[in-house]
Amino acid sequence: MTAAAPPVPPGDCAPPAAPAAAPAATTTPTATAPATARTLTPVSKVLKLCLHALLLGLLALAAGRAVADSAPRAGWVFAACALLAAVYAAGVRAPAVHSSPRAGAVWLAGLGAAWAALLLVSPDGLWIAFPLYFLELHLLRLRWGVAAVAVTACAAIGGFLAHSSAATPGAFLGPLLGGAVAVATVLGYQALYRESERRRELIEELITTRADLAAAERSAGILAERERLAREIHDTLAQGLSSIQLLLRAAERALPEGAPALPHIAQAREAAQDNLAEARRFVRALTPPDLEHGSLAAALERLCAGVPGPRVRFSLSGRPRVLPTPYEVALLRIAQSALANVVRHARAGRAEITLTFMDASVTLDIVDDGHGFDPSSAASGSGDGGFGLPAMRSRAETLGGLFTVESAPGQGTAVAVTLPLPLEHLEHVDPVEAL
């Protein structure tokens, strides 16, 4: 058990802080787990000053009463009070008391000896027991602190009985109740402090989570905007420039040789070709990061390797070819969304992604052995499904493709998307291989 943290630190250190990170929680506590130095809060500073004022005030009261009453031992009382104040001040100013358990125990022993000397010469010394309770609970382990409080209470009772011939119930109840109140106060403070630390850690965790969520949403928004721009550039500028180039090429073939317009048409066709290449570079620059370092097949293979939960296998069929960027983006996003559904909802043991290149189309199949569902209820929105399937269908249909889902409760799910290849990609197919 760690050291008990009093509500009033005796020196310049605050109560021990809760661990700020998970690894710190496994640290073995020291023998007495002294308070660690940290910046005091305004409340801690006030409580520290109150403890100093309480002890010094009680010492001044004991010395003042001895002098005012002209007690026979007034000089000894004053000397004992001065000694106790000096020992207390030395411990407060010594950094070792707050960092070393042994030094703290030695300081408490010195305070106890000085206090015992005061008890021998003045019955007013028993009031010093109350601030001593908090010091003992602060610098010692809880079980040792409670034992020290009990010994201090007994010493206070004995000192009072030594100076008074009549034993009254107050002589016993006062020190004992004071010790019980001190222990209860410290334990309550510790509980409040731990709760405060837990709330602080929870607030920090919430702030960190909110920042991570905002960063993730910002990143998702950037990626979505990049995809939208790439699709817009490909579907408008790139297609328009490609059509202009084809028309100019047809115009070149239609004009007779030596026509004055031929050089201008050739320049216009070259300018259209250069701008088409530039537009395609823009589209490639806006490609999602998963496709920046390789082909679609490589991106899908990396996706399968990084899926948590079910075993996912990737297979490639047919002769791979370079696809337009919108096609690669759409197929990759559909695969990501389908695998996300497998992980979250299907409870599947294994899944398989197959990318098939055919003569005039490319097909992506995602099959799992999960619990399955009723596609009609998901399509009608009557089930508890989300936006995943409609979004995948919209991506496929935007590119003129076909999106199908085959599933039944308890029979797994098969998602297939087929995209027709553009004419400009069909022109590069070897006729012999096409046969």
C-alpha positions in Angstrom: 0.0 0.0 0.0 1.3 3.4 -0.8 1.8 6.2 1.7 -1.1 8.0 3.0 -1.4 11.5 1.5 -2.6 14.0 4.1 -4.8 16.9 3.2 -2.1 19.2 4.4 1.4 18.6 3.0 4.1 19.6 5.6 6.6 21.0 3.2 6.7 22.1 -0.4 5.4 18.9 -1.9 1.8 18.0 -2.8 0.1 14.6 -2.4 1.4 11.9 -4.6 0.0 12.1 -8.1 -1.7 9.2 -9.8 0.3 7.6 -12.6 -0.1 9.5 -15.9 0.5 6.6 -18.2 -0.2 2.9 -18.2 3.5 1.8 -17.8 3.8 3.8 -14.6 1.0 1.7 -13.0 3.3 -1.3 -12.9 6.0 0.4 -10.9 6.6 -1.2 -7.5 6.0 1.3 -4.7 8.9 2.1 -2.4 9.0 1.2 1.3 7.1 4.3 2.4 6.2 5.9 -0.9 6.8 9.5 0.0 5.0 12.3 -1.6 6.5 13.3 -5.0 7.4 16.9 -5.7 5.0 18.7 -7.9 3.5 22.1 -8.3 1.2 22.9 -5.4 -2.4 24.0 -6.1 -3.7 27.1 -4.3 -5.7 24.8 -1.9 -2.6 22.8 -1.1 -0.6 25.9 -0.3 -3.4 27.2 2.0 -3.6 23.9 3.8 0.2 23.7 4.2 0.3 27.2 5.7 -2.6 26.3 8.0 -0.6 23.3 9.3 2.4 25.5 9.9 0.2 28.1 11.7 -1.5 25.5 13.8 1.6 23.9 15.1 3.4 27.2 15.7 0.3 28.7 17.3 0.0 25.8 19.7 3.6 26.1 20.6 3.2 29.8 21.2 0.1 29.1 23.3 2.0 26.6 25.5 4.9 28.9 26.0 2.7 32.0 26.5 0.6 30.2 29.2 3.7 29.0 31.0 5.2 32.5 31.1 1.8 34.2 31.9 1.1 31.8 34.8 4.7 32.1 36.1 5.0 28.4 36.1 8.0 27.0 37.9 9.2 25.3 34.7 8.4 28.2 32.4 12.0 28.4 31.2 12.0 24.7 30.4 8.7 25.0 28.6 9.9 27.8 26.5 13.1 25.9 25.7 11.1 22.8 24.7 8.8 24.8 22.5 11.7 26.5 20.8 13.4 23.1 20.3 10.3 21.6 18.8 9.8 24.6 16.5 13.4 24.4 15.4 13.2 20.7 14.6 9.9 21.2 12.7 11.3 24.1 10.7 14.5 22.1 9.8 12.4 19.2 8.5 10.2 21.5 6.5 13.2 23.2 4.8 15.0 19.9 4.2 14.3 18.4 0.7 15.4 14.9 1.9 12.5 14.7 4.3 10.1 14.7 1.4 12.1 12.5 -1.0 13.6 9.9 1.4 11.5 7.6 3.6 14.4 7.1 6.0 14.9 10.9 6.3 11.2 11.4 6.9 11.2 8.7 9.7 14.3 10.3 11.3 12.6 13.7 11.3 9.4 12.3 12.9 11.6 10.6 15.5 13.2 14.0 16.3 9.8 15.7 16.5 8.6 12.9 18.8 11.6 13.3 21.1 11.2 17.1 21.3 7.4 16.7 21.8 8.0 14.2 24.6 10.3 16.7 26.3 7.6 19.3 26.1 5.0 16.8 27.5 7.3 16.3 30.6 7.3 20.0 31.5 3.9 21.2 30.3 0.4 19.6 30.1 -0.4 22.0 27.2 2.0 19.9 25.0 -0.7 17.3 24.4 -2.4 19.6 21.9 0.6 19.2 19.6 -0.5 15.7 19.0 -3.2 16.8 16.5 -0.8 18.2 13.8 1.6 15.4 14.5 -1.1 12.9 13.4 -1.2 14.4 9.9 2.6 14.4 9.6 2.8 10.7 10.6 0.0 9.7 8.2 1.7 11.7 5.5 5.3 10.4 5.8 4.6 6.8 6.8 2.8 3.9 5.2 -0.8 3.7 6.2 -0.4 0.9 8.6 2.7 2.4 10.2 1.0 5.8 10.2 -2.0 4.5 12.0 0.3 2.8 14.5 2.2 6.0 15.0 -1.1 7.9 15.5 -2.1 5.4 18.2 1.3 5.7 20.0 1.0 9.5 19.8 -2.5 9.4 21.3 -1.4 7.2 24.1 1.6 9.5 24.8 -0.8 12.5 24.9 -3.0 10.7 27.4 0.0 9.7 29.5 1.3 13.3 29.5 -2.0 14.7 30.6 -2.3 12.1 33.4 1.3 12.9 34.5 0.3 16.5 35.2 -3.2 15.9 36.5 -4.2 13.9 39.5 -7.8 13.4 38.4 -8.4 11.2 35.3 -11.4 12.5 33.4 -13.1 10.9 30.3 -12.0 13.9 28.2 -8.4 13.1 28.9 -8.9 9.8 27.1 -11.5 10.8 24.5 -9.8 13.9 23.3 -6.6 12.4 21.9 -8.4 9.3 20.7 -11.1 11.2 18.9 -8.5 13.5 17.4 -6.5 10.6 16.1 -9.7 9.0 14.6 -10.7 12.2 13.0 -7.2 12.6 11.5 -7.2 9.1 10.1 -10.7 9.5 8.7 -9.8 12.9 7.2 -6.7 11.5 5.5 -8.6 8.4 4.1 -11.4 10.6 2.8 -8.9 13.0 1.2 -7.1 10.1 -0.4 -10.4 8.9 -1.9 -11.3 12.3 -3.2 -7.8 12.8 -4.6 -7.9 9.4 -6.4 -11.3 10.3 -7.8 -10.0 13.7 -9.0 -7.1 12.0 -10.7 -9.3 9.5 -12.4 -11.5 12.3 -13.7 -8.5 14.3 -14.8 -7.2 11.3 -16.7 -10.7 10.7 -18.2 -10.9 14.3 -19.3 -7.4 14.1 -20.9 -8.4 10.8 -22.6 -11.6 12.4 -23.9 -9.7 15.4 -25.2 -7.2 13.2 -26.9 -9.9 11.0 -28.4 -11.8 14.1 -29.7 -8.6 15.4 -31.3 -7.9 12.0 -32.9 -11.5 11.8 -34.1 -11.3 15.3 -35.6 -8.0 14.4 -37.3 -9.5 11.2 -38.7 -12.6 13.1 -40.0 -10.3 15.7 -41.5 -8.2 13.0 -43.2 -11.3 11.2 -44.4 -12.7 14.5 -45.8 -9.4 15.2 -47.6 -9.4 11.8 -49.1 -13.0 12.0 -50.2 -12.4 15.4 -51.8 -9.3 14.1 -53.6 -11.3 11.2 -55.0 -14.1 13.6 -56.1 -11.6 15.9 -57.8 -9.9 13.0 -59.5 -13.2 11.6 -60.7 -14.4 15.0 -61.9 -11.1 15.6 -63.8 -11.2 12.2 -65.4 -14.9 12.3 -66.3 -14.8 15.9 -67.7 -11.5 17.4 -68.7 -9.7 14.1 -69.5 -12.6 12.7 -71.5 -13.2 16.0 -73.3 -9.5 16.3 -74.3 -9.5 12.7 -75.4 -12.5 13.3 -77.6 -10.9 16.5 -79.0 -7.8 14.5 -79.9 -9.8 11.8 -81.7 -11.8 14.4 -83.6 -8.6 16.2 -84.7 -7.1 12.9 -85.8 -10.2 12.2 -87.8 -10.0 15.7 -89.3 -6.4 15.1 -90.3 -7.4 11.9 -92.2 -10.2 13.7 -93.9 -8.1 16.6 -95.3 -6.1 16.1 -98.4 -2.3 16.1 -98.2 -0.8 19.6 -98.3 -3.9 21.3 -97.0 -3.1 24.6 -95.3 -5.0 23.6 -92.2 -3.0 20.4 -91.5 -0.2 22.1 -89.5 -2.7 23.9 -87.3 -4.6 20.7 -86.8 -1.4 18.9 -85.9 -0.5 21.6 -83.4 -4.0 21.5 -81.9 -3.8 17.7 -81.6 -0.4 17.9 -79.9 -1.7 20.5 -77.5 -4.7 18.4 -76.7 -2.5 15.4 -76.2 -0.1 17.3 -73.8 -3.1 18.6 -71.8 -4.6 15.2 -71.6 -1.3 13.8 -70.2 -1.3 16.7 -67.7 -4.8 15.9 -66.7 -4.0 12.3 -66.1 -1.0 13.4 -64.0 -3.4 15.4 -61.9 -5.6 12.3 -61.5 -2.7 10.2 -60.5 -1.6 12.8 -58.0 -5.0 12.7 -56.4 -4.9 8.9 -56.1 -5.6 7.5 -52.6 -2.4 6.7 -50.6 -3.2 3.0 -50.8 -2.7 3.1 -54.6 0.3 5.4 -54.6 2.9 2.7 -54.0 1.8 0.0 -56.4 -1.0 -1.5 -58.4 -4.6 -2.2 -57.4 -3.7 -5.9 -56.8 -0.9 -4.9 -54.5 -3.2 -2.5 -52.6 -5.9 -5.2 -52.2 -3.3 -7.7 -51.0 -2.1 -5.3 -48.4 -5.7 -4.7 -47.4 -6.3 -8.4 -46.8 -3.1 -8.7 -44.8 -4.1 -5.9 -42.4 -7.7 -7.0 -41.7 -8.2 -7.9 -38.0 -10.3 -10.9 -37.1 -11.1 -13.4 -39.9 -8.5 -14.9 -42.2 -8.7 -13.0 -45.6 -7.1 -14.4 -48.7 -6.5 -12.5 -51.9 -6.3 -14.1 -55.4 -5.7 -12.6 -58.8 -7.2 -14.0 -62.0 -6.6 -13.1 -65.6 -3.9 -10.9 -67.2 -3.5 -7.7 -65.1 -3.7 -4.4 -66.8 -3.5 -0.8 -65.8 -7.0 0.5 -65.0 -8.2 4.2 -65.0 -7.7 5.8 -61.6 -11.5 6.1 -60.9 -11.8 2.4 -61.5 -9.0 1.5 -59.1 -10.3 3.9 -56.5 -13.9 2.5 -56.7 -12.8 -1.1 -56.5 -10.4 -0.4 -53.6 -13.1 1.5 -51.6 -15.7 -1.2 -52.3 -13.3 -3.9 -51.0 -12.6 -1.8 -47.9 -16.2 -1.3 -47.2 -17.1 -4.9 -47.8 -14.3 -6.1 -45.5 -15.4 -3.6 -42.9 -18.9 -5.2 -43.0 -17.3 -8.7 -42.7 -15.4 -7.7 -39.6 -18.2 -5.8 -37.9 -21.3 -7.8 -38.8 -20.6 -11.1 -40.5 -18.7 -12.9 -37.6 -16.9 -14.8 -40.3 -14.0 -17.1 -39.8 -12.5 -16.5 -43.3 -13.1 -14.4 -46.4 -11.7 -14.2 -49.9 -11.2 -11.4 -52.3 -10.8 -12.2 -56.0 -9.8 -9.6 -58.7 -10.5 -10.9 -62.2 -9.4 -9.2 -65.4 -11.4 -10.2 -68.4 -11.3 -9.0 -72.0 -13.9 -6.2 -71.6 -14.4 -5.9 -67.9 -12.9 -6.3 -64.5 -14.6 -8.1 -61.6 -14.1 -7.9 -57.9 -15.6 -10.6 -55.7 -15.7 -10.6 -51.8 -17.0 -13.8 -50.3 -17.2 -14.7 -46.5 -18.6 -17.6 -44.5 -20.3 -15.4 -41.9 -23.9 -15.4 -40.6 -25.3 -13.7 -43.7 -28.4 -11.5 -43.9 -31.5 -10.8 -46.0 -30.4 -8.6 -48.9 -34.0 -7.5 -49.5 -34.4 -6.1 -46.0 -31.0 -4.3 -46.3 -32.0 -2.8 -49.7 -35.3 -1.6 -48.5 -33.8 0.0 -45.4 -36.0 -2.1 -43.0 -33.0 -3.8 -41.4 -30.4 -2.2 -39.1 -27.8 -1.9 -41.9 -26.0 1.3 -42.6 -24.9 3.2 -45.7 -22.3 0.7 -46.8 -24.2 -1.3 -49.4 -25.9 1.7 -51.1 -22.6 3.5 -51.2 -20.9 0.5 -52.9 -23.7 0.2 -55.3 -23.5 3.9 -56.1 -19.8 3.7 -56.8 -20.2 0.8 -59.2 -23.2 2.3 -61.1 -21.5 5.7 -61.4 -18.8 3.9 -63.6 -21.5 2.0 -65.5 -20.8 -1.2 -63.6 -23.0 -3.9 -62.0 -23.2 -4.5 -58.3 -24.7 -7.6 -56.8 -25.1 -9.1 -53.3 -26.0 -12.7 -52.7 -26.6 -13.7 -49.1 -29.0 -15.6 -46.8 -29.2 -15.9 -43.0 -26.6 -18.5 -42.0 -25.2 -19.0 -45.5 -22.5 -16.3 -45.7 -22.3 -13.4 -48.1 -21.0 -12.8 -51.7 -20.5 -9.3 -53.0 -19.6 -8.9 -56.7 -18.9 -5.8 -58.7 -18.2 -5.8 -62.5 -16.9 -2.7 -64.3 -16.7 -2.5 -68.1 -13.3 -1.4 -69.3 -13.2 1.9 -71.3 -12.7 1.7 -75.0 -9.3 3.3 -74.8 -8.2 0.4 -72.6 -9.7 -2.2 -75.0 -7.6 -0.9 -77.9 -4.5 -2.3 -76.2 -5.8 -5.9 -75.9 -3.9 -8.3 -78.1 -6.3 -9.7 -80.7 -4.7 -13.1 -80.5 -5.1 -13.2 -76.7 -8.7 -12.0 -77.1 -9.5 -15.1 -79.1 
